[in-house]
């Protein structure tokens, strides 16, 4: 069986209950589409446990990107104040992103454990193509490498978005620590792939639906935007895009509360949904 979840955000008890609920066996595969860390207490613990299971497959989300690029910023300066006020560290540690708890727990690890954990993230996926029962899926945190925004569509593809599939090929892409670096073209492409979303239209970094619907043979499965933003309490689907972020990032916010938020799991074999409260 093929399972997909996303945006656990450090809520270890729901992660553990999910494994019990789906009864993950050695013949199954669980893809975790990024944002394992931040906001809640134990993202590092989740990553450390995921490492023990070869059939639990990690992806880079925008929060893992903040972590990796913040640590790259840290390595470039000996000035702690300068580092914490750099672009990625400042955003990672912001109240909204909640990365400070992840950093504190990361620093509690031994040097060897830190290195092993970073190596684990350096092997994570950006996007992966899987086929289940004849249906092709592109798994990603929010978008895909090269997804054009509205301006790019007009500049590069004119008025015919059907030409996009001929110019962009959806393939398996893993994180590349040599190419996807701080302030590099590869790093910018990665930022775009894990931050932009067709569901964030009220923001500046939106992607039009034609960036996805032009791939008529592919269903995109992603997270990043809590389904509560679309007034949903379960998996949200529009056209060929499925959002499985159940809002674990929101469980400590009084306007939502734990009963409205769940860790959502989608089983691709039969499209069964599991809601872990």
C-alpha positions as CSV (number, residue, x, y, z in Angstrom):
1,X,0.0,0.0,0.0
2,X,1.1,3.6,-0.7
3,X,0.3,6.2,1.9
4,X,0.9,9.9,1.8
5,X,0.8,12.5,4.6
6,X,2.1,16.0,5.1
7,X,2.7,18.9,7.5
8,X,3.1,17.0,10.8
9,X,4.8,20.1,12.3
10,X,6.4,18.4,15.4
11,X,3.2,16.8,16.7
12,X,4.8,13.5,17.7
13,X,1.8,11.9,19.3
14,X,-0.3,12.2,16.1
15,X,2.7,10.9,14.1
16,X,2.9,7.8,16.4
17,X,-0.9,7.3,16.3
18,X,-0.8,7.5,12.5
19,X,1.6,4.6,12.3
20,X,-0.6,2.6,14.5
21,X,-3.8,3.6,12.6
22,X,-2.5,2.7,9.1
23,X,-0.6,-0.4,10.5
24,X,2.4,0.4,8.3
25,X,4.1,-2.9,7.3
26,X,7.5,-3.5,5.7
27,X,5.8,-3.9,2.3
28,X,4.0,-0.5,2.5
29,X,5.5,2.9,1.7
30,X,4.6,6.1,3.5
31,X,5.6,9.4,1.8
32,X,5.8,12.4,4.1
33,X,5.5,15.5,2.0
34,X,7.6,17.9,4.1
35,X,7.1,20.2,7.1
36,X,7.8,17.5,9.6
37,X,9.3,20.2,11.9
38,X,8.5,23.5,13.7
39,X,5.7,25.1,15.6
40,X,5.1,22.1,17.9
41,X,7.6,20.5,20.2
42,X,9.1,17.4,18.6
43,X,10.0,17.8,15.0
44,X,13.5,16.5,15.6
45,X,12.1,13.4,17.3
46,X,9.8,12.8,14.3
47,X,12.8,13.0,12.0
48,X,14.9,10.7,14.2
49,X,12.2,8.1,14.2
50,X,11.5,8.4,10.4
51,X,15.2,7.6,9.8
52,X,14.7,4.2,11.4
53,X,12.2,3.2,8.8
54,X,13.4,2.8,5.2
55,X,9.8,2.7,3.9
56,X,9.0,6.2,5.4
57,X,10.2,8.6,2.7
58,X,10.9,12.3,3.6
59,X,10.3,15.3,1.4
60,X,11.6,18.8,1.8
61,X,9.0,21.4,2.8
62,X,9.4,25.1,3.3
63,X,10.2,24.6,7.0
64,X,13.0,22.1,6.2
65,X,14.3,24.6,3.7
66,X,14.3,27.3,6.4
67,X,16.3,25.0,8.6
68,X,18.8,23.9,6.0
69,X,19.4,27.4,4.6
70,X,19.5,28.9,8.1
71,X,22.2,26.5,9.1
72,X,24.1,27.5,5.9
73,X,23.7,31.1,6.9
74,X,25.1,30.2,10.4
75,X,28.2,28.6,8.8
76,X,29.0,31.8,6.9
77,X,29.3,34.0,9.9
78,X,30.8,34.0,13.4
79,X,28.5,36.8,14.5
80,X,25.4,35.3,16.3
81,X,23.4,38.5,16.0
82,X,24.1,38.8,12.3
83,X,23.1,35.2,11.7
84,X,19.8,35.4,13.6
85,X,18.9,38.5,11.6
86,X,19.8,36.9,8.3
87,X,16.8,36.3,5.9
88,X,16.3,32.6,6.5
89,X,17.1,32.4,10.2
90,X,14.9,35.5,10.9
91,X,12.0,33.8,9.1
92,X,12.7,30.4,10.7
93,X,12.7,31.8,14.2
94,X,9.7,34.1,13.7
95,X,6.6,33.5,15.8
96,X,4.6,32.5,12.8
97,X,7.1,29.8,11.6
98,X,8.1,28.6,15.1
99,X,11.5,27.2,14.2
100,X,13.2,28.1,17.5
101,X,12.0,24.9,19.2
102,X,13.4,22.8,16.4
103,X,16.8,24.6,16.6
104,X,17.0,24.1,20.3
105,X,16.4,20.3,20.0
106,X,18.7,20.1,17.1
107,X,21.5,21.6,19.2
108,X,20.9,19.1,21.9
109,X,22.0,16.3,19.5
110,X,25.6,15.2,19.4
111,X,27.8,16.4,16.5
112,X,27.5,12.9,14.9
113,X,23.7,12.9,15.3
114,X,23.4,16.4,13.8
115,X,25.5,15.3,10.8
116,X,23.5,12.2,10.3
117,X,20.2,14.1,10.5
118,X,21.4,16.7,7.9
119,X,22.6,13.9,5.7
120,X,19.1,12.4,6.0
121,X,17.5,15.7,4.9
122,X,20.0,16.0,2.1
123,X,18.6,12.8,0.7
124,X,15.0,13.9,0.9
125,X,12.8,14.3,-2.2
126,X,11.6,17.6,-3.7
127,X,9.1,15.8,-6.0
128,X,8.5,12.2,-6.9
129,X,6.3,10.5,-9.5
130,X,4.5,7.4,-8.5
131,X,1.9,5.3,-10.4
132,X,-0.8,3.5,-8.6
133,X,-3.5,1.5,-10.3
134,X,-2.7,3.2,-13.6
135,X,-3.0,6.7,-12.2
136,X,0.1,9.0,-12.3
137,X,0.8,11.1,-9.2
138,X,3.3,13.9,-8.6
139,X,4.0,14.1,-4.9
140,X,5.4,17.4,-3.7
141,X,5.2,19.8,-0.8
142,X,3.3,22.5,-2.6
143,X,4.4,22.8,-6.2
144,X,6.9,21.4,-8.6
145,X,10.3,22.5,-9.9
146,X,9.7,25.0,-12.7
147,X,6.0,25.7,-12.0
148,X,5.3,29.0,-13.7
149,X,3.5,31.8,-11.9
150,X,1.1,34.1,-13.7
151,X,3.8,36.5,-15.0
152,X,6.0,33.6,-16.2
153,X,3.0,32.0,-18.0
154,X,2.4,35.2,-19.9
155,X,6.1,35.8,-20.7
156,X,7.2,32.3,-21.4
157,X,4.1,30.4,-22.6
158,X,1.9,33.1,-24.1
159,X,-1.8,32.4,-24.0
160,X,-1.5,28.7,-24.6
161,X,-0.8,26.9,-21.3
162,X,-1.1,23.6,-23.1
163,X,2.5,24.1,-24.2
164,X,3.8,23.8,-20.6
165,X,4.0,20.0,-20.5
166,X,6.2,20.1,-23.6
167,X,8.7,22.4,-21.9
168,X,8.6,21.2,-18.3
169,X,9.0,17.5,-17.6
170,X,7.8,16.2,-14.2
171,X,10.5,13.8,-12.9
172,X,11.8,12.5,-9.6
173,X,14.0,15.2,-8.0
174,X,15.9,14.8,-4.7
175,X,17.5,17.6,-2.7
176,X,21.0,18.4,-4.0
177,X,23.2,20.0,-1.3
178,X,25.7,21.1,-3.9
179,X,23.2,22.8,-6.3
180,X,20.3,23.8,-4.0
181,X,22.3,26.2,-1.8
182,X,21.7,29.5,-0.2
183,X,21.5,32.4,-2.8
184,X,22.0,30.0,-5.7
185,X,19.7,29.6,-8.8
186,X,19.0,26.0,-7.5
187,X,18.1,27.3,-4.1
188,X,15.7,29.9,-5.6
189,X,14.1,27.1,-7.6
190,X,13.7,25.0,-4.5
191,X,12.2,27.9,-2.6
192,X,9.7,28.4,-5.4
193,X,8.8,24.7,-5.4
194,X,8.1,24.4,-1.7
195,X,6.6,27.8,-1.0
196,X,4.4,28.7,-4.0
197,X,1.0,27.1,-4.2
198,X,-2.2,27.4,-6.3
199,X,-4.1,27.7,-3.0
200,X,-2.4,30.9,-1.9
201,X,-4.1,33.3,-4.2
202,X,-4.4,36.1,-1.7
203,X,-0.6,36.2,-1.5
204,X,1.9,37.5,-4.0
205,X,3.4,34.1,-4.7
206,X,0.4,32.3,-6.2
207,X,0.4,29.9,-9.0
208,X,-2.5,29.8,-11.5
209,X,-4.4,26.6,-11.9
210,X,-3.2,26.2,-15.5
211,X,0.2,25.5,-14.1
212,X,-1.2,22.2,-12.9
213,X,-4.3,21.4,-15.0
214,X,-2.1,21.5,-18.2
215,X,-0.8,18.1,-17.0
216,X,-3.9,16.1,-17.9
217,X,-2.3,12.7,-17.1
218,X,-1.1,13.7,-13.6
219,X,-2.7,14.2,-10.2
220,X,-0.7,16.4,-7.8
221,X,-0.7,15.5,-4.1
222,X,0.6,18.2,-1.8
223,X,0.3,19.9,1.6
224,X,1.6,23.4,2.7
225,X,-1.7,25.1,2.9
226,X,-4.0,23.9,5.7
227,X,-7.4,22.7,4.4
228,X,-9.0,25.0,6.9
229,X,-8.1,27.9,4.6
230,X,-10.7,26.5,2.2
231,X,-13.2,25.9,5.0
232,X,-12.5,22.1,4.9
233,X,-11.9,19.7,7.7
234,X,-10.7,16.8,5.5
235,X,-8.8,16.4,2.3
236,X,-9.4,19.2,-0.3
237,X,-9.5,18.5,-4.0
238,X,-9.8,20.9,-6.9
239,X,-9.3,19.7,-10.5
240,X,-6.1,17.5,-10.4
241,X,-4.7,19.0,-7.2
242,X,-5.2,17.3,-3.8
243,X,-4.3,19.1,-0.6
244,X,-3.7,16.9,2.5
245,X,-2.5,19.4,5.0
246,X,-4.9,18.8,7.9
247,X,-3.7,21.7,10.0
248,X,-1.4,20.3,12.6
249,X,0.4,23.7,12.5
250,X,-2.8,25.2,13.9
251,X,-3.5,23.0,16.9
252,X,-2.1,25.5,19.4
253,X,-4.1,28.4,17.9
254,X,-7.2,29.2,19.9
255,X,-9.2,30.1,16.8
256,X,-8.9,26.5,15.6
257,X,-8.4,24.2,18.5
258,X,-7.4,20.5,18.3
259,X,-10.8,19.1,17.3
260,X,-10.7,21.0,13.9
261,X,-7.2,19.9,13.0
262,X,-6.0,16.5,12.1
263,X,-3.1,14.7,10.6
264,X,-4.5,13.6,7.2
265,X,-3.3,10.4,5.5
266,X,-4.3,9.4,1.9
267,X,-3.9,5.8,0.7
268,X,-3.4,6.0,-3.0
269,X,-4.4,2.4,-3.7
270,X,-8.1,3.0,-2.9
271,X,-8.1,6.8,-2.0
272,X,-9.1,6.0,1.6
273,X,-8.5,8.9,4.0
274,X,-7.4,8.6,7.6
275,X,-7.9,11.5,10.0
276,X,-5.6,11.3,13.1
277,X,-7.0,13.5,15.9
